[in-house]
Amino acid sequence: MKKFNKILIANRGEIAVRIMRTAKEMGIKTVAVFSEIDKEALHVKKADEAFCIGQQELSETYLNIEKIMEVAINTHCDAIHPGYGFLAENPKFVEACDKAGITFIGPGTNPIKLMGNKIEARKFVKELGIPMTEGITGSPAQLLKNAHKVPLPMLVKAAAGGGGKGMRIVREPKELKQVLETTSREAKNYFGDESIYIEQYIEEPRHIEFQVIGDNFGNVVHLFERECTIQRRYQKIIEESPSPTLTPEIRKKMGEAAVAIAKKTAYNSAGTIEFLVDKKLNFYFLEMNTRIQVEHPVTEMITGVDLIEEQISVAAGNKLRLKQDQLSQNGHAIECRIYAEDPENNFMPSPGTMTFYYQPAGEDIRVDTGIESAITIYSFFDPMISKMVVWGKNRNEAIRKSVDALNDYIIHGIQTNIEFLSQVLQHKAFKKNQISTKFCDEHSAELLDAIKKSKSGLNASVPLLAASLYALNASKLNNQTNIWENIGYWRNLIRFSFSEKETTRVIDLISIHKTAYQFNIDGKKFDVSLIEVTKNFVSFFMGKKKFDAFISADAKGNYYITILGNHFKLKRNDVLDNTETASSGATGEGGNNLFAPMPGKVLVINVKEGQKVKRGTVLLVVEAMKMENNIVAGTDAIIEKVNVKEGEMVDTDKQLVQLKNIKN
């Protein structure tokens, strides 16, 4: 069997760590590249060798072909694995590898060029007789002129796009012009290609993809499907396999279609053929991803195949070891993508510093992540923190196990979608498989309300008691860094004051006797028995009921508490705090001093000083975590001052624009 001696991983985060794990099992040495901001990252620690290739700009680091190739050549690598994203589907990167005599662990330039451009891919697949939706191509001006040929609603897409980026639905003709311009610009920024196209939008579709892998000898197999219907902003957040939608007959037809496409392109690596499926189980070709997918662990869990190992083996020149008739689906697997984002704030990315990180573990649970402890999540990268994959004997068991595992996934200090994912899995429509790609849009309000109801189902005094017990005992713990947990108490009466949003509550400690505590909250006495307190954890009885709470605190006096999968944030008021800064993030309504909604980069400035603008006018576009955020006027106004330039990096305390209201 042919084998590589050393490979460079041209990526970061969880996929880099995941590739390194398999490479190590295969006895292959690994080389990591990293930006200065990633110098303490897990993929840097896990590699046999690691090299810094720049500060933080993606164009100077993870997208810099010249620097990456220089490291690969100097470290005598046999091959480069691109992971997904970044350079994974860039034919120029493949050509650079070929020129240097280094194997690119992925397909050749022909399938990448052919299938990487959705316009060309559609032409190619249409010739194979595989069904697809109607669509048109052209420049933004041509598309605007010919858009009437495609019925509404329509989907505007980046030709070279992927990962849910560069896609927008248009339901009204008046929206089309701005959407075409925005999507074209976004396509150029993300993919280096401003080409876009329009296709008919299938209402309430299922998104189902087939995993394929081929070798250099004409062999191709599929490893069945993944249902990726649960999405948010076209970004998959929950994937599962087998699909609860497909019949055996449809599964067979779609699998054969996927293999036919891959064979026709002479595909020689791991890839994915994506389909839309309508209510009548008619399927339509959507696109081909010529790389390993984010959600590949779902397939690995139900087939027992290590796709990265097979991908590396094929790239080394070996024949595909998999035979179609030997592959089968065993049990059911569900993947949840954990994102740094705030569901209550329209799922805006939530970069920042974690105060605590704890991930679930156990039989049938797999967490692919690029971190191992609390870290800072930066706005320069995608907001995905990890992927949690759970296996069950059947779908119901997989759902139950996934909910339990999410309850054990604790991240403090930043907002995440963990509670939202849990509510999706528990929703009756999801359990009954009554879903479409619009599920999150249609049920978001209901799911957010379910999160609140889950919290309200817990006695409101429990998180207050947990925080008080932890504060009283924190000085006994090692490695305390919060000054307020070390200053002690100078009053005869020990009193805590905590605020949650607009509500403030006072907790008085009445007495302590060994592990027995008595508190007074709002005139009501609570007898509590402390079981255990360790760093970031307190366990206690309130009456006959036991509560386990994960707790962490930051320097501003914020306490983050997780109990039974419910996350609470309390602000401690009985200590001094001079660390607060006044800023006002705004993407839209209200405010004359507009700030960035999160750290990011100013892409476009649409206004000048002295210009009059109407309410809702897009003033600037700020990019953060691979998402464009429109900064709009909340009222009719005059632009008094523009404080930033295009291309400038900004933080949340940076005033972008100052407005002066126009009195009607």
C-alpha positions in Angstrom: 0.0 0.0 0.0 1.4 3.4 -1.0 1.7 5.9 1.9 2.6 9.5 2.5 5.3 10.3 5.0 4.3 13.9 5.9 1.3 16.1 5.0 0.6 19.8 5.5 -2.9 20.7 6.6 -3.8 24.0 4.9 -6.6 24.8 7.4 -7.4 25.5 11.0 -9.8 24.6 13.7 -11.7 21.4 14.1 -11.1 20.1 10.6 -7.4 20.5 10.9 -7.4 18.6 14.3 -9.7 15.9 12.8 -7.3 15.3 9.8 -4.3 15.2 12.1 -6.0 12.5 14.2 -6.4 10.2 11.2 -3.0 11.0 9.9 -1.4 10.0 13.2 -3.3 6.7 13.2 -1.9 6.1 9.7 1.6 6.8 10.9 1.9 10.1 8.9 3.6 13.2 10.2 1.7 16.5 10.0 2.6 20.1 9.5 0.3 23.0 10.6 0.2 26.6 9.4 -1.3 29.3 11.5 -1.9 33.0 11.8 -0.4 34.9 14.8 -3.9 35.1 16.3 -4.0 31.3 16.3 -0.7 30.6 17.9 -2.2 28.9 20.9 -4.8 27.0 18.8 -5.3 23.3 19.2 -4.3 22.4 15.7 -1.0 24.1 16.3 -0.4 22.0 19.4 -1.5 18.7 17.8 0.8 19.0 14.7 4.3 17.6 14.6 5.5 20.9 13.1 3.8 24.3 13.0 4.7 27.5 11.2 3.3 31.0 11.5 2.5 32.6 8.1 1.1 36.0 9.1 -0.9 38.1 11.5 -4.7 37.8 11.1 -5.9 38.8 7.6 -7.1 35.7 5.8 -5.6 36.9 2.5 -2.2 36.9 4.2 -2.5 33.6 6.0 -4.9 30.7 5.3 -5.7 32.0 1.8 -2.1 32.7 0.9 -1.1 30.0 -1.5 2.5 31.2 -1.9 3.2 31.1 1.9 1.6 27.7 2.4 3.5 26.2 -0.5 6.8 27.6 0.8 6.2 25.9 4.2 5.2 22.6 2.4 8.4 22.6 0.3 10.7 23.6 3.1 9.3 20.9 5.4 9.5 18.2 2.6 5.8 17.4 2.7 4.6 14.7 0.3 1.0 16.1 0.2 -1.3 18.9 1.4 -4.8 18.3 2.8 -6.9 21.5 2.4 -9.8 20.4 4.7 -12.9 22.3 3.7 -13.4 26.0 2.9 -10.4 28.3 2.4 -8.4 26.7 -0.5 -10.2 23.3 -0.7 -11.9 24.1 -4.0 -9.4 26.5 -5.5 -7.9 25.1 -8.8 -5.0 27.6 -8.5 -4.0 25.8 -5.3 -4.1 22.4 -6.9 -2.0 23.8 -9.8 0.6 25.1 -7.3 0.8 21.7 -5.7 1.2 20.0 -9.0 4.0 22.4 -10.0 5.8 21.7 -6.7 5.4 18.0 -7.1 3.3 17.8 -3.9 0.1 15.8 -4.0 -3.1 17.7 -3.4 -5.4 15.5 -1.2 -8.6 16.2 -3.2 -9.8 16.1 -6.8 -7.9 17.3 -9.8 -8.4 20.8 -11.3 -10.9 19.6 -14.0 -13.7 18.5 -11.6 -13.0 21.5 -9.3 -13.3 23.9 -12.2 -16.3 22.2 -13.7 -18.4 21.5 -10.6 -17.1 24.5 -8.6 -18.9 26.9 -10.9 -22.6 26.2 -10.4 -23.4 27.6 -13.9 -21.1 25.1 -15.7 -22.1 22.3 -13.3 -25.8 22.7 -14.2 -25.0 22.5 -17.9 -22.9 19.4 -17.4 -25.4 17.6 -15.2 -28.3 18.5 -17.5 -26.6 16.5 -20.3 -26.7 13.4 -18.0 -30.5 13.7 -17.9 -30.6 14.3 -14.1 -33.4 16.7 -13.2 -32.8 20.2 -11.9 -34.7 23.5 -11.4 -35.0 26.1 -14.1 -32.5 29.0 -14.0 -30.7 31.8 -15.9 -27.2 33.1 -15.9 -25.5 36.4 -16.8 -24.2 39.7 -15.4 -26.3 41.5 -12.8 -27.7 43.8 -15.6 -28.6 40.8 -17.8 -30.2 38.9 -14.9 -32.2 42.0 -14.0 -33.4 42.2 -17.6 -34.2 38.5 -18.0 -35.5 37.7 -14.5 -39.1 37.5 -15.7 -38.2 34.1 -17.3 -37.9 32.6 -13.8 -41.1 32.4 -11.7 -41.1 33.9 -8.2 -39.9 33.1 -5.7 -36.4 32.9 -7.1 -33.0 32.2 -5.6 -30.0 34.4 -6.4 -26.7 32.5 -5.9 -23.0 33.0 -6.2 -21.8 30.8 -9.1 -18.7 29.8 -7.1 -20.4 29.8 -3.8 -20.8 27.2 -1.1 -21.5 26.7 2.6 -24.7 28.8 2.4 -22.8 31.9 1.5 -23.8 34.1 -1.4 -27.5 33.0 -1.5 -30.7 35.1 -1.2 -34.4 34.5 -1.9 -36.3 37.2 -3.8 -40.1 37.2 -3.5 -40.8 40.7 -4.8 -39.5 42.1 -8.1 -38.5 45.4 -6.4 -36.0 43.5 -4.2 -34.1 42.0 -7.1 -31.7 44.9 -8.1 -30.2 45.3 -4.6 -30.0 41.6 -4.0 -28.1 41.1 -7.3 -25.6 43.8 -6.4 -25.1 42.5 -2.8 -24.8 38.9 -3.9 -22.3 39.7 -6.6 -20.2 41.8 -4.2 -20.4 39.0 -1.6 -19.4 36.4 -4.2 -16.3 38.4 -5.2 -15.3 38.9 -1.5 -15.8 35.3 -0.5 -14.9 33.3 -3.6 -12.9 35.7 -5.8 -15.6 35.4 -8.5 -18.5 37.8 -8.8 -20.5 35.6 -11.2 -24.1 35.0 -10.0 -27.2 33.3 -11.4 -30.9 32.9 -10.7 -32.9 29.7 -10.3 -36.4 28.8 -9.4 -36.9 28.5 -5.7 -38.6 25.2 -4.6 -41.0 25.9 -1.7 -40.6 23.8 1.4 -37.9 21.6 0.0 -35.7 19.0 1.7 -32.0 19.3 1.3 -30.4 15.9 0.9 -26.9 15.1 -0.1 -25.0 12.0 -1.1 -21.5 11.3 0.0 -19.3 9.9 -2.8 -15.7 8.9 -3.1 -13.7 7.8 -6.1 -10.1 6.8 -7.0 -7.7 7.3 -9.9 -8.8 4.0 -11.5 -12.4 4.9 -12.3 -14.0 3.4 -9.2 -16.7 5.4 -7.5 -19.1 4.5 -4.6 -21.6 6.4 -2.6 -21.9 6.2 1.2 -25.6 7.0 1.3 -27.2 10.3 2.2 -27.4 12.9 4.8 -30.5 14.9 5.5 -29.5 18.6 5.9 -32.9 20.2 5.8 -32.6 22.0 9.1 -30.8 25.2 8.1 -30.5 28.8 9.3 -29.6 31.4 6.6 -28.9 28.5 4.2 -26.3 27.3 6.7 -26.9 23.7 7.9 -27.2 23.4 11.6 -28.5 19.8 12.1 -27.7 16.9 9.8 -28.7 13.3 10.1 -28.5 9.9 8.4 -30.3 8.0 7.3 -32.7 10.5 5.9 -36.2 9.9 7.5 -37.7 11.3 4.2 -36.4 8.9 1.5 -37.9 5.6 0.6 -35.6 2.7 -0.4 -36.5 3.3 -4.0 -35.7 7.0 -4.0 -32.5 6.4 -2.1 -31.4 4.0 -4.7 -32.2 6.4 -7.6 -30.5 9.3 -5.9 -27.4 7.2 -5.0 -27.1 6.1 -8.6 -27.5 9.7 -9.9 -24.7 10.8 -7.5 -22.3 8.1 -8.7 -23.1 8.8 -12.3 -22.2 12.5 -11.9 -19.0 11.6 -10.0 -18.0 9.0 -12.6 -18.6 11.4 -15.5 -16.3 14.0 -13.9 -13.6 11.3 -13.3 -13.9 12.2 -9.7 -11.0 10.9 -7.6 -11.6 12.0 -4.0 -14.2 12.5 -1.4 -17.1 14.8 -2.4 -20.8 15.4 -2.1 -23.7 15.6 -4.6 -26.4 17.8 -3.2 -30.1 17.6 -4.1 -33.3 19.3 -3.4 -36.3 17.1 -2.8 -39.9 18.3 -3.0 -43.0 17.2 -1.3 -43.7 14.5 -3.9 -40.1 13.1 -3.5 -39.0 14.5 -6.8 -35.3 15.3 -6.6 -33.3 18.0 -8.3 -29.6 18.4 -8.7 -28.4 21.4 -6.6 -24.6 21.3 -6.7 -21.5 19.3 -6.1 -19.0 20.1 -3.4 -15.6 18.9 -4.5 -14.1 18.5 -1.0 -14.7 16.8 2.3 -17.9 18.2 3.9 -18.3 19.7 7.4 -20.9 17.0 8.2 -18.8 14.0 7.1 -18.8 12.5 10.6 -22.5 11.7 10.3 -21.7 9.3 7.5 -18.7 7.9 9.4 -20.9 7.1 12.4 -23.5 5.1 10.4 -21.1 3.4 7.9 -18.0 2.8 10.1 -15.8 4.3 7.3 -13.1 6.8 8.1 -13.6 9.1 5.1 -10.4 11.1 5.7 -8.4 7.8 5.7 -10.0 6.7 2.5 -9.4 10.2 1.0 -5.7 10.1 1.9 -5.3 6.5 0.7 -6.8 7.3 -2.7 -4.6 10.4 -3.0 -1.5 8.3 -2.4 -2.4 6.3 -5.5 -4.2 3.3 -4.0 -7.3 1.8 -5.4 -10.6 2.5 -3.6 -11.0 -0.2 -0.9 -14.8 0.3 -0.7 -17.3 -1.8 -2.7 -20.9 -0.5 -3.1 -22.5 -3.8 -2.1 -20.5 -4.0 1.1 -21.6 -0.6 2.3 -24.7 -0.3 4.6 -26.3 2.1 7.0 -26.2 1.1 10.7 -28.4 2.9 13.2 -29.0 6.6 13.1 -26.6 9.6 13.6 -27.4 13.3 14.2 -24.9 16.1 14.0 -25.5 19.5 15.7 -23.3 22.4 14.8 -22.3 24.5 17.7 -22.1 28.2 16.8 -21.0 31.4 18.5 -24.1 33.3 17.8 -27.1 34.8 19.6 -30.5 33.3 18.6 -32.3 36.1 20.5 -30.5 38.7 18.3 -31.4 37.3 14.9 -28.5 34.8 15.2 -25.9 37.5 15.0 -22.4 36.0 15.4 -21.2 36.3 19.0 -17.4 36.6 19.1 -15.8 37.2 22.5 -13.9 35.4 25.3 -15.3 32.3 26.9 -15.2 32.0 30.7 -15.8 28.3 30.7 -15.9 25.4 28.3 -17.0 21.8 28.9 -18.0 19.3 26.2 -20.0 16.1 26.5 -18.3 12.7 26.3 -19.3 9.1 26.4 -20.3 6.1 24.3 -21.8 7.1 20.9 -20.9 10.8 21.4 -18.3 12.4 19.1 -17.3 16.1 19.3 -15.1 17.4 16.6 -13.6 20.7 17.7 -10.5 22.9 17.5 -10.5 23.9 21.1 -10.0 22.1 24.4 -10.7 24.9 27.0 -12.2 28.3 27.2 -10.7 30.6 24.5 -11.4 33.8 22.6 -13.6 33.5 19.5 -12.5 36.0 16.9 -14.6 37.7 14.3 -12.1 36.9 11.6 -13.3 33.3 11.2 -16.5 31.3 10.8 -18.5 31.3 14.1 -18.7 27.4 14.2 -17.1 26.2 17.5 -17.6 22.5 17.0 -19.7 19.6 15.7 -21.4 17.2 18.1 -22.4 13.9 16.6 -24.5 11.3 18.4 -25.4 7.7 17.3 -28.5 5.8 18.3 -30.0 2.5 17.3 -32.9 4.4 15.7 -33.9 8.1 15.1 -35.8 8.5 18.3 -32.9 7.2 20.4 -30.5 9.5 18.5 -32.7 12.5 19.2 -33.0 11.7 22.9 -29.2 11.1 23.3 -28.5 14.3 21.4 -30.7 16.4 23.7 -29.0 14.9 26.7 -25.6 15.6 25.2 -26.5 19.2 24.4 -27.6 19.6 28.1 -24.1 18.6 29.0 -22.5 21.0 26.6 -21.5 24.1 28.6 -20.1 27.3 27.1 -20.0 30.5 29.1 -19.0 34.0 28.3 -20.4 34.2 24.8 -23.8 33.5 23.2 -24.2 30.1 21.5 -27.0 28.2 19.8 -26.9 25.2 22.1 -30.3 25.8 23.7 -31.8 26.5 20.3 -30.5 23.2 18.9 -32.0 21.4 21.8 -35.4 22.9 21.2 -35.3 22.1 17.5 -34.7 18.4 18.3 -37.5 18.4 20.8 -40.0 20.1 18.5 -42.9 17.9 17.6 -42.6 18.7 13.9 -38.9 17.7 13.9 -39.7 14.4 15.7 -42.4 13.7 13.1 -40.1 14.8 10.2 -42.6 17.5 9.2 -39.8 19.8 8.2 -38.4 21.8 5.3 -35.4 24.2 4.8 -37.8 27.0 6.1 -38.2 25.2 9.4 -36.1 27.6 11.4 -37.6 30.7 9.8 -41.1 29.5 10.5 -40.5 28.3 14.0 -37.8 30.6 15.4 -40.2 32.6 17.6 -41.8 29.4 18.9 -38.4 27.8 19.6 -37.1 30.9 21.4 -40.2 31.0 23.5 -39.6 27.3 24.3 -36.2 28.2 25.6 -37.8 30.8 27.9 -40.4 28.4 29.1 -37.7 25.8 29.9 -35.9 28.4 32.1 -39.2 29.5 33.7 -39.9 25.9 34.6 -37.0 26.1 37.0 -37.6 27.8 40.3 -36.2 31.4 39.7 -34.4 31.3 43.0 -32.2 28.2 42.1 -29.6 30.1 39.9 -29.5 32.9 42.5 -28.8 30.3 45.3 -26.2 28.6 43.1 -24.4 31.8 42.4 -24.5 32.8 46.1 -23.1 29.4 47.2 -20.4 29.6 44.7 -19.4 33.2 45.6 -19.3 32.3 49.3 -17.0 29.3 48.6 -15.0 30.6 45.6 -12.1 31.9 47.8 -11.4 28.3 48.8 -10.8 27.3 45.2 -7.4 27.5 43.5 -6.4 29.7 40.6 -9.0 32.4 41.3 -8.6 35.4 38.9 -11.7 37.5 39.7 -10.8 40.1 42.3 -14.4 40.2 43.6 -14.2 36.5 44.6 -11.1 37.2 46.8 -11.9 40.5 48.6 -14.0 38.8 51.4 -17.0 40.3 53.1 -16.8 43.3 55.5 -20.4 43.5 56.5 -22.0 41.6 59.4 -24.9 40.7 57.1 -23.7 39.1 53.9 -25.9 40.3 51.1 -25.8 39.6 47.4 -27.5 41.5 44.7 -28.0 40.0 41.2 -29.7 41.4 38.1 -31.0 39.4 35.2 -31.9 41.8 32.4 -34.3 44.3 34.0 -35.0 42.4 37.3 -32.8 42.8 40.4 -33.1 40.5 43.4 -31.4 40.6 46.8 -30.2 37.5 48.6 -29.3 37.6 52.3 -27.3 34.9 54.0 -29.0 34.2 57.4 -26.8 31.4 58.7 -24.2 28.8 58.0 -23.7 25.6 59.9 -21.1 23.3 58.3 -22.8 22.5 54.9 -26.2 23.9 55.9 -27.1 27.4 54.6 -30.1 29.5 55.1 -30.9 32.3 52.7 -33.6 34.9 52.5 -34.8 36.0 49.0 -37.7 38.5 48.8 -38.8 37.6 52.3 -38.8 33.9 51.7 -36.4 31.5 53.5 -34.5 28.8 51.7 -32.7 26.0 53.4 -29.9 24.7 51.3 -27.4 21.8 51.9 -24.1 22.1 50.0 -22.9 18.8 48.6 -19.8 19.9 46.6 -18.1 23.0 45.3 -15.2 22.8 42.9 -13.9 25.2 40.2 -16.8 26.1 38.0 -19.2 23.7 39.7 -21.5 23.7 42.7 -23.9 20.9 43.8 -26.6 21.3 46.5 -29.9 20.2 47.8 -32.8 22.6 48.1 -35.3 20.6 50.1 -35.2 17.1 48.7 -34.2 18.1 45.2 -30.6 18.0 44.0 -29.2 20.7 41.7 -26.0 20.7 39.8 -24.8 24.0 38.4 -21.9 24.9 36.2 -20.7 28.5 37.1 -18.1 30.9 35.8 -17.6 34.6 36.2 -15.9 37.4 34.4 -14.1 40.5 35.5 -17.2 42.6 35.1 -19.1 40.7 37.7 -21.2 38.7 35.3 -22.0 35.2 36.5 -22.8 32.5 33.9 -24.8 29.6 35.2 -26.0 26.4 33.5 -28.5 24.2 35.3 -30.3 21.2 33.6 -29.3 22.6 30.2 -30.7 26.1 30.9 -28.3 29.0 30.6 -28.5 32.0 32.9 -26.5 35.3 33.0 -26.6 37.3 36.2 -24.9 40.6 36.9 -23.6 40.9 40.4 -24.4 44.4 41.7 -22.9 44.3 45.2 -19.4 44.8 44.0 -17.6 47.7 42.3 -17.2 47.5 38.6 -15.3 50.0 36.5 -14.8 47.8 33.5 -18.1 48.6 31.7 -17.8 50.6 28.6 -20.7 52.4 26.9 -21.3 51.4 23.4 -24.3 50.9 21.3 -24.3 48.2 18.6 -26.8 48.8 15.9 -27.6 47.2 12.6 -30.8 49.2 12.1 -33.4 50.7 14.3 -32.7 53.9 16.3 -29.7 55.7 17.5 -27.8 58.6 16.0 -24.4 57.2 16.8 -24.1 53.9 15.0 -21.6 51.3 16.1 -20.6 48.0 14.6 -22.8 45.1 15.8 -19.6 43.1 16.4 -15.9 43.3 15.6 -15.5 43.2 11.8 -14.3 44.9 8.6 -16.0 47.8 6.8 -16.8 46.6 3.3 -18.8 49.4 1.8 -19.6 53.0 2.7 -22.7 54.2 0.8 -23.0 57.7 2.2 -21.0 61.0 2.5 -21.0 63.7 5.1 -23.8 66.2 4.6 -26.0 63.7 2.7 -29.7 63.3 3.5 -30.9 59.8 4.0 -34.3 58.1 4.6 -35.2 55.7 7.3 -33.9 52.2 6.4 -31.2 53.5 4.0 -28.1 51.2 4.1 -25.3 53.4 5.3 -22.5 50.9 5.5 -21.8 47.2 5.2 -19.7 45.6 7.9 -18.4 42.0 7.4 -17.9 39.8 10.5 -17.6 36.1 10.8 -18.3 35.6 7.0 -21.5 37.5 7.2 -22.4 40.9 5.8 -24.3 43.2 8.3 -26.1 46.2 6.9 -25.9 49.3 9.1 -29.0 51.3 8.3 -30.6 54.6 9.3 -33.2 54.3 12.0 -34.8 57.6 10.9 -34.7 60.3 8.3 -31.4 62.0 9.0 -28.4 64.0 7.7 -25.0 62.3 7.8 -23.0 64.5 10.1 -19.8 62.4 10.2 -18.4 59.2 8.8 -15.7 58.0 11.1 -14.4 54.9 9.1 -12.9 54.0 5.8 -13.6 51.0 3.5 -11.3 48.1 4.5 -10.9 49.3 8.1 -11.2 46.8 11.0 -13.6 48.1 13.6 -14.6 47.0 17.1 -18.0 47.4 18.8 -16.9 50.6 20.6 -16.0 52.2 17.3 -18.5 54.8 16.2 -19.1 54.3 12.5 -21.5 57.1 11.6 -23.0 60.1 13.4 -26.5 61.2 12.3 -28.6 64.3 12.8 -32.3 63.8 12.8 -34.4 65.6 10.2 -37.5 67.0 11.9 -40.7 66.5 10.1 
